[in-house]
Each structure stands twice: as structure tokens, then as C-alpha cells.
Amino acid sequence: MTDAAALARAFSLSSPPPGFAADPYPVYAALRVQDPIHALPGGALLLTRFDDVAAVYRSPHASSDKREEFGPKFGASPLFEHHTTSLVFSDPPLHTRVRRIIMGALGQRAIVRMESQLVTLVDELLDALAGRDAADLIADFAARIPLEVIGNLLGVPHAERGPLRGWSLAILSALEPAPDARALDAGNAAVAEFSDYLRGLVAGRRRHPGDPAADVLTRLIQGEGDGEKLTESELLHNCIFLLNAGHETTTNLIGNGLHALLTHREEYARLVAEPLLIASAVEEMLRFESPLQLNNRRALADIAIGTHTIPAGAFVTLGLGAANRDPAQFPEPDRFDVARRPNRHLAFGLGDHACAGMNVARMEARVAIGALVARYPRLELAGTPRRDGRVRFRGFETLPVRGC
């Protein structure tokens, strides 16, 4: 108990203890018990209990607007412009207007169309793995899927998709708690290059529009039927957002989920024997190893959580990875159970800012993981996987396997 209390008191996201990126859950457990509303350097608060995180998500006084927070971090830069214009880091009325158009473009018809294309893609990727002595499930599988799905969604030509993953990683890595100068330079360069590329893509689509019922970029350009449209800056930055969010978190969901199955062999065998468990298995993967571990809000007014009040003006870090392992909400939270029900995890957030692409991500994981497990029931690790070392986003750089 003394060790846990000391660990909790000393914890800082900008300089976490050794091994934290590999396994943050013991630290999160100590914080939940010893210091669930933890003061971070600079006056921000870190929340690790499920009920507290959910309360902030639901509060009308919790702002997602990051201009005040990102100004000192990014300065007047491409990263600042991007991260304060995209859907995820904005408040109404901008958030409402942008979300309405994006959600209109990601309707059920679009998802059904994506699923049929995805089944074909996954079969091709699994065929390419057949008979190989070893494979990397990140480079050869998980990272390929969302890149193709979102690339198809926006109509990015296949020959031009090469830089997308690198741009995405650079832009999102700048969101880590303490990015160094090299990470900031790479992120700014990626935003500038990505924006330049999209200007050409958008110009071409303006000259030759697609069917807005099938072509998401055309839908975003044309806006809603009532005449509401995105500005040029909003359009470019939310295309970047769609590609980044759809690529990074889904790659991590698939990679984390497969790693959980490969290290819990009884659950792998269970899913092979009961393929209809794939939907609940994906929800458990989202809970057990949340692709997004940390989110942020700023209190516009006092926010009551239990007996504590978060003061107006405070920056709040929401520990999603910690909340999704809270034993007050999830019995035996450190046990991976592909049939867990209920499973009201917070991996996609809550309320008005719940992830706009959650149904697309769920569909991708369900199709990809379900097909891989069915095709290769004896798949196993072929070496030590390598985590990517970030704390906000949780995923793997490599996941070596054999048994294809």
C-alpha cells in the first residue's frame, strides 16, 4: 500500500516511470485507489475512475476546444491550425456543424458499402499471408486495413496512399503529453504536406464530383442539403482528421486485439469455436487495451464529480485506459473475456463528442479479426512484439507471428 501511494503521488504523464508505456495498468490501479483525482504538474488533473471520467464526458461544462491548451504547446503553426479546426478538438457551433456533415457522410449505406469492399481486402491480405514462415500483423495486416478503407472513403488513388501512414503517425505523435522538438517539427511538416496533397485532391473532385451518396469527399465538399458547407480550411483539416483518426485508432484496435487473443490462448480457441462471439470480442478488445488511453477537457465552469469539484478553468486528462479497468464497473477487469457482458466501456467516449467513426471502426475490427481467426486458428507469436512507446495512443510497431 505504501509503494502504491508513493507511486501515485509521484506520477507524471510527461515523465512516467520506467515500463509505463509497456504496461500502464499497475500505475492506473494505484492512482484509482490512492489518488483518483491526481494533480499533474502545471495544475491539470488526471482522472482514473470510471464514474469520474464518465461524469466529465457528460458535463455540459467540459470543453473540447484546445486553443488555450495548444497555443503554448504548438504556437502559431500548422499543428495548431489543424488540431483546433478538426472535429475532435472543437466545441459548438463549429463541432455541431462539422459533425453533422461528417455523420451524414458516414451513414449506414456508406458502412454497408465499405463492409463489402473490406471483406474482399481482408481475404486478399490473408491470402498473402498463407504459407509464410513468419509475418508482421501490423505492417502486413492491421495497418493496411484502415488505410485502404479511409482511402476508398475519400477516393485517394491507390498509387498516392504511400505517405498517408507516415503523415498520420507524425501528426498524432505531436499530441503526446511532452513531444520533443523533433516530434513537433515532423508533425508540422506532415500537416503542411498532407494539406498540400489534399488541395489537389479536392480541386480535382470539385471539377469532377462523384455521387454524394457514395463518395464521401464529394459529400463533404457539397455539404448538407440546406446549404451548410465547410470552409476550405475546415474541409482540408477534417479530411486529415478522418484519415488520421480512422487509420491510427483502428490499426491499434486490430493490433491490440490480436495481441490479446494471442496471449490468451483459451480466448483465441473460444473465438475459433464460437465465431458469433466476434462482436462482444471486439468490445472487450476496446476495453482491455483501449487504442486511445488519454483524452482531455477544460472545465468552462465548476464540474462536480462525487464529492469533489473540478474548478472552472482547470485542464482535465481523462484516463480512458484506467477507467476501462475500473473494478467498480468491470468485474475482474484485468481478465480478458471475449464474451464479457455488459461491457459499457469508454473507448469511444460519451455524449456529443462520442467518436463519429465508432461504427466504422467496429466493422473493420469485426471483419478483419473474425476472418483472420477463422482462417488461421493455430496462429501464434513468433517473437517479442514491439510497442510504439506512446502513452496517449496505445499500439504496436510490430507483432510477429507464425502459423499462417
Beta strands, then each sheet from edge to edge (+ up, - down):
strand 1: 37-39
strand 2: 45-47
strand 3: 62-63
strand 4: 135-136
strand 5: 294-299
strand 6: 303-305
strand 7: 308-310
strand 8: 315-319
strand 9: 380-381
strand 10: 386-387
strand 11: 396-398
strand 12: 400-402
sheet 1: 1+ 2- 8- 5+ 3-
sheet 2: 4+ 12- 9+
sheet 3: 6+ 7-
sheet 4: 10+ 11-
end
